[in-house]
Protein backbone atom coordinates (compact mmCIF):
# COMPACT_ATOMS: atom_id res chain seq x y z
CA UNK A 1 0.00 0.00 0.00
CA UNK A 2 1.23 3.49 -0.86
CA UNK A 3 0.92 6.60 1.28
CA UNK A 4 0.28 10.13 0.04
CA UNK A 5 0.83 13.45 1.75
CA UNK A 6 -2.20 15.77 1.79
CA UNK A 7 -2.24 17.65 -1.50
CA UNK A 8 0.20 15.37 -3.33
CA UNK A 9 -2.34 13.27 -5.17
CA UNK A 10 -4.08 16.32 -6.68
CA UNK A 11 -0.75 17.48 -8.16
CA UNK A 12 0.06 13.98 -9.43
CA UNK A 13 -3.38 13.48 -10.90
CA UNK A 14 -3.23 16.75 -12.83
CA UNK A 15 0.27 16.00 -14.19
CA UNK A 16 -0.57 12.43 -15.16
CA UNK A 17 -3.78 13.53 -16.90
CA UNK A 18 -1.81 16.15 -18.84
CA UNK A 19 0.69 13.47 -19.92
CA UNK A 20 -2.00 10.98 -20.89
CA UNK A 21 -3.97 13.58 -22.84
CA UNK A 22 -0.85 14.69 -24.69
CA UNK A 23 0.59 11.27 -25.55
CA UNK A 24 -2.72 9.37 -25.60
CA UNK A 25 -1.10 6.67 -23.47
CA UNK A 26 -1.04 5.68 -19.80
CA UNK A 27 1.69 7.07 -17.57
CA UNK A 28 3.37 4.40 -15.38
CA UNK A 29 3.19 6.44 -12.17
CA UNK A 30 4.34 3.63 -9.88
CA UNK A 31 7.61 3.37 -11.84
CA UNK A 32 8.38 6.85 -10.50
CA UNK A 33 7.65 6.25 -6.81
CA UNK A 34 11.31 7.02 -5.99
CA UNK A 35 10.96 10.45 -7.58
CA UNK A 36 7.72 11.19 -5.72
CA UNK A 37 8.72 10.04 -2.25
CA UNK A 38 9.64 12.31 0.64
CA UNK A 39 8.58 13.48 4.10
CA UNK A 40 7.83 9.88 5.06
CA UNK A 41 5.34 9.41 2.20
CA UNK A 42 5.49 7.47 -1.04
CA UNK A 43 3.83 10.45 -2.72
CA UNK A 44 4.89 13.75 -1.14
CA UNK A 45 3.91 17.24 -2.27
CA UNK A 46 7.53 18.03 -3.19
CA UNK A 47 7.82 14.71 -5.00
CA UNK A 48 4.60 15.35 -6.90
CA UNK A 49 6.01 18.70 -7.99
CA UNK A 50 9.22 16.96 -9.16
CA UNK A 51 7.18 14.49 -11.18
CA UNK A 52 5.04 17.28 -12.63
CA UNK A 53 8.18 19.11 -13.81
CA UNK A 54 9.52 15.83 -15.25
CA UNK A 55 6.27 15.26 -17.15
CA UNK A 56 6.28 18.83 -18.46
CA UNK A 57 9.81 18.30 -19.78
CA UNK A 58 8.84 15.02 -21.49
CA UNK A 59 5.90 16.76 -23.14
CA UNK A 60 8.08 19.70 -24.19
CA UNK A 61 10.63 17.28 -25.70
CA UNK A 62 7.92 15.11 -27.30
CA UNK A 63 9.36 12.03 -25.59
CA UNK A 64 6.93 9.64 -23.89
CA UNK A 65 8.35 7.47 -21.13
CA UNK A 66 8.94 3.76 -21.62
CA UNK A 67 6.35 1.48 -20.06
CA UNK A 68 7.99 -1.74 -18.87
CA UNK A 69 6.67 -5.02 -20.24
CA UNK A 70 4.00 -6.42 -17.97
CA UNK A 71 3.49 -3.12 -16.12
CA UNK A 72 -0.29 -3.27 -16.60
CA UNK A 73 -0.40 -6.79 -15.12
CA UNK A 74 1.43 -5.93 -11.88
CA UNK A 75 -0.34 -5.69 -8.56
CA UNK A 76 0.60 -2.79 -6.27
N, C-alpha and C positions, 0 to 999 in steps of 0.2 A: 504494500500500500504506500502511496506517495502522499507527502504533506505539502500544503501550500500556505504561504504567508498571506494574510489578508491583503487583498488588492492585486496579488500576483497573477491570479488566474485571469482576471479581466484584461490585463496587459498581454498575457500569452494568447488568449483567445482572439483578441483583435489582430495581433501580429500573424498568427497562424491563418486566420481567415483571409487576411490580405495576401499571404503567400499562396494559399490554395485558389483564391480567385484569380490571381495573376498567372500562375502556372497550370491551373486546371488539374491539379494533382494534390494528393494528400501530403502533408508535412509530417515527417516522423519525429514528433515532439519528444518521445521518450529516448530517442538516440542522443538528445541534447540535454539530458538531465544534469550532467556535470556542469554545463554552462549555466544552467538555471538555478543551481543550488547555492545556498548561503543562509546565514542567520539561523542555522539549525533546521532549515526547510529544504525539501527537494526542489520546490519552486518558490524562490524568494522574489521580492519586488525588484531588487537590484539585478538578480539573474534574469528575470523576465524582461527587464530593460535591455540587458546584454543580448538576449535572444532576439528581441525586436530589432535592435540595430543590425544584428547579423542577417536577419531576414531582409531588412531594407537594402543591405549591401548586395545580397544575392539577387534581389529583384532588379536593382540598379545595373548589375553586371549581366543580367539575363541568364544566370546560372542556377538552375534548380539543384537541390541537394540530392545525393544518391540515397535511395531507399534500399536497405539491405534485403537480400533474398530472405523470404520467410517472415519479414517484419509484421505483416498483417496477420500472421497466424500465431504470433507470440501472445502469451498471457502475462499481464502486468499486475 
